[in-house]
Amino acid sequence: MQTKLLIFDQDGTLYSRNSNLMKYTRLKTKKWIAKELNISDEEVEKIYAELPIKYPNPYLGFMSLGCEVSDYMSQVFDKIEPQDFLEFNKELYMFFKNNNIRKSLVTMSSKTYTKKLQSCLKLYDFYESILYVNEFKTYNKKEGYKMLAKKLNVSYPEICVIGDSIENDLKPAKDIGCKTVLISEHVNNEYRTVKNIEEFIRKRAYE
C-alpha cells in the first residue's frame, strides 16, 4: 500500500546516535541521575548500563529510580543547545522540502529542545504535527501513532515509522500494522534497515 504519512523519531534518527550531540546528552543525563540520587560517577555508570536492559523506555527507567520525567525534561533537555553540536543537513532538508509525502514527528525529547533542534535542521515548518511522548499517559509511542492516524485520516498500512529504537519506535508501530524502517549500523532481519537517514533518502526506503 502506498505510503501517505512518514512518522519520524528525532534523536538518533534524523542525526547519528554517535554524534557529539548524543554523547553530550548522555553525559548530561548521567550527571542528572547522579545529582538526583546523590551517588558517585562509578555508581551512575553501572546504573546507566543496566537500566536500558530492564527498561527499554527511558522514562520508565527514570521512574523506577524515583526520578520525575518532567524534571528530566526541564533539567536536561531544555538546557541543551543542539546548534552547538549539530550541523545543517542539506540532503535531509531537500528531502523534506521536495518530497510530498506528509510528515510528522513523535519524540521523547522536550518541546523546547525539539524546537531548537528542528529549527537548526530547518525542518520545523515541514511537519503537519509534532507529538511529545512525555505528554502521553502510557509513555508509549503507539499512542502517538494512533493519534496521528486518526487526526490525519490515514490507515496504519499507509504509515511508515522511521526510528533507531526497535523497542520504543518500531515495535509499537509494527503492533498496529504500520510500515517500519530501522536506522542502524546493524541489520535486523525483522525490520527493513538502513545505516542512516541519508541512506533512507537515497534508497527511498519508505516505499
C-alpha positions as CSV (number, residue, x, y, z in Angstrom):
1,M,0.0,0.0,0.0
2,Q,1.2,3.5,-0.9
3,T,2.8,5.4,2.0
4,K,0.9,8.6,2.8
5,L,2.5,9.6,6.1
6,L,6.1,9.4,7.3
7,I,6.4,9.5,11.1
8,F,10.0,10.2,12.2
9,D,11.7,9.7,15.5
10,Q,14.1,12.5,16.3
11,D,17.3,11.8,18.3
12,G,19.5,9.1,16.7
13,T,17.3,9.1,13.6
14,L,17.5,12.5,12.0
15,Y,21.1,12.7,13.1
16,S,23.6,10.0,14.2
17,R,23.3,8.4,17.6
18,N,27.1,8.5,17.6
19,S,27.1,12.3,17.2
20,N,28.6,14.7,19.7
21,L,25.1,15.9,20.5
22,M,24.0,12.4,21.6
23,K,27.3,12.0,23.6
24,Y,26.7,15.3,25.3
25,T,23.1,14.3,26.1
26,R,24.2,11.1,27.6
27,L,26.7,12.9,29.8
28,K,24.1,15.4,31.0
29,T,21.8,12.5,31.7
30,K,24.4,10.7,33.8
31,K,25.1,13.9,35.8
32,W,21.4,14.4,36.4
33,I,20.9,10.9,37.7
34,A,24.0,11.3,40.0
35,K,22.6,14.5,41.4
36,E,19.1,13.2,41.8
37,L,20.2,10.0,43.6
38,N,23.3,11.6,45.3
39,I,25.6,8.8,44.0
40,S,29.1,8.5,42.6
41,D,30.1,8.6,39.0
42,E,31.0,4.9,39.2
43,E,27.6,4.0,40.5
44,V,25.9,6.1,37.8
45,E,27.9,4.2,35.1
46,K,26.6,0.9,36.5
47,I,23.0,2.1,36.6
48,Y,23.2,3.7,33.2
49,A,24.5,0.4,31.7
50,E,21.9,-1.8,33.4
51,L,18.8,0.5,33.2
52,P,18.1,0.1,29.4
53,I,18.2,-3.7,29.7
54,K,15.5,-3.6,32.4
55,Y,13.6,-0.7,31.0
56,P,14.0,0.0,27.2
57,N,11.7,3.0,27.7
58,P,14.0,5.6,29.4
59,Y,11.0,7.3,31.1
60,L,10.1,4.1,32.8
61,G,13.7,3.6,33.8
62,F,13.9,7.0,35.4
63,M,10.7,6.5,37.2
64,S,12.0,3.2,38.6
65,L,14.8,5.2,40.2
66,G,12.3,7.6,41.8
67,C,13.1,10.4,39.3
68,E,10.5,12.6,37.6
69,V,10.2,12.7,33.8
70,S,9.2,16.4,34.0
71,D,12.4,17.1,35.9
72,Y,14.4,15.3,33.2
73,M,12.8,17.4,30.5
74,S,13.5,20.7,32.3
75,Q,16.9,20.0,33.8
76,V,18.5,18.1,30.9
77,F,16.8,18.5,27.5
78,D,15.7,22.2,28.0
79,K,19.3,23.2,28.9
80,I,21.0,21.6,25.8
81,E,21.7,23.8,22.8
82,P,21.6,21.5,19.8
83,Q,23.0,24.2,17.5
84,D,26.3,24.0,19.4
85,F,26.8,20.4,18.1
86,L,24.6,19.8,15.1
87,E,25.2,20.9,11.5
88,F,22.6,21.7,8.9
89,N,22.0,18.6,6.7
90,K,21.2,19.9,3.2
91,E,20.3,16.4,1.9
92,L,17.8,15.9,4.7
93,Y,16.4,19.4,4.2
94,M,15.9,19.0,0.4
95,F,14.1,15.7,1.0
96,F,11.7,17.3,3.4
97,K,11.2,20.3,1.1
98,N,10.7,18.3,-2.2
99,N,9.0,15.1,-1.1
100,N,5.3,15.5,-1.0
101,I,4.5,12.7,1.4
102,R,3.1,14.1,4.7
103,K,5.5,14.2,7.6
104,S,5.1,14.1,11.4
105,L,7.4,13.7,14.4
106,V,7.0,11.7,17.6
107,T,9.8,12.4,20.0
108,M,10.8,11.5,23.6
109,S,12.6,14.9,23.9
110,S,11.1,18.1,25.3
111,K,9.3,20.8,23.4
112,T,11.9,23.4,24.0
113,Y,14.8,21.2,22.9
114,T,12.9,19.9,19.9
115,K,12.0,23.3,18.6
116,K,15.7,24.4,18.8
117,L,16.9,21.2,17.1
118,Q,14.3,21.2,14.3
119,S,15.0,24.9,13.7
120,C,18.7,24.1,13.4
121,L,17.9,21.5,10.8
122,K,15.3,23.9,9.2
123,L,12.7,21.2,9.3
124,Y,10.3,22.5,11.9
125,D,7.7,24.0,9.5
126,F,7.5,20.9,7.3
127,Y,5.7,18.7,10.0
128,E,2.0,18.5,10.0
129,S,2.2,17.5,13.6
130,I,4.8,17.1,16.4
131,L,3.9,14.9,19.4
132,Y,5.8,14.6,22.6
133,V,5.8,11.2,24.4
134,N,6.2,12.7,27.8
135,E,2.6,14.0,27.4
136,F,1.2,10.5,26.8
137,K,-0.3,8.7,29.8
138,T,1.3,5.4,28.6
139,Y,4.7,7.0,27.6
140,N,4.4,4.6,24.6
141,K,4.8,5.9,21.0
142,K,1.9,3.6,19.9
143,E,-0.4,6.1,21.5
144,G,1.1,8.9,19.3
145,Y,0.8,6.8,16.1
146,K,-2.8,6.1,16.8
147,M,-3.5,9.8,17.4
148,L,-1.8,10.8,14.1
149,A,-3.6,8.1,12.1
150,K,-7.0,9.4,13.4
151,K,-6.1,13.1,13.2
152,L,-4.6,12.9,9.6
153,N,-7.1,10.4,8.4
154,V,-4.6,7.7,7.2
155,S,-4.7,4.0,7.8
156,Y,-1.9,2.2,9.6
157,P,-0.6,0.4,6.4
158,E,-0.3,3.8,4.8
159,I,2.1,5.0,7.6
160,C,5.8,4.4,7.7
161,V,7.6,4.9,11.0
162,I,11.3,5.6,10.9
163,G,13.4,5.3,14.1
164,D,16.6,4.0,15.7
165,S,15.0,2.1,18.6
166,I,13.2,-1.2,17.9
167,E,11.6,-1.2,21.4
168,N,10.5,2.4,21.5
169,D,10.0,3.4,17.8
170,L,9.3,0.3,15.7
171,K,7.6,-2.4,17.8
172,P,4.7,-0.1,18.7
173,A,4.3,0.7,15.0
174,K,4.5,-2.9,13.9
175,D,2.0,-3.9,16.5
176,I,-0.7,-1.8,14.8
177,G,0.3,-2.6,11.2
178,C,2.4,0.4,10.2
179,K,5.4,0.0,7.9
180,T,8.8,0.5,9.7
181,V,12.4,1.4,8.8
182,L,15.2,0.9,11.3
183,I,18.1,3.3,11.3
184,S,21.0,1.2,12.4
185,E,24.5,0.1,11.5
186,H,23.4,-3.5,12.4
187,V,21.0,-5.3,10.1
188,N,17.9,-6.7,11.8
189,N,16.0,-9.3,9.8
190,E,12.6,-8.4,11.3
191,Y,12.9,-4.8,10.1
192,R,13.9,-3.0,6.9
193,T,17.3,-1.5,7.9
194,V,19.3,1.4,6.6
195,K,22.5,2.8,8.1
196,N,21.5,6.4,8.4
197,I,18.9,9.0,7.3
198,E,20.9,9.7,4.1
199,E,20.6,6.1,3.0
200,F,16.9,6.1,3.9
201,I,16.5,9.0,1.5
202,R,18.7,7.6,-1.3
203,K,17.1,4.2,-1.2
204,R,13.6,5.5,-0.9
205,A,13.2,3.1,2.0
206,Y,9.7,4.3,2.8
207,E,8.2,2.9,-0.4
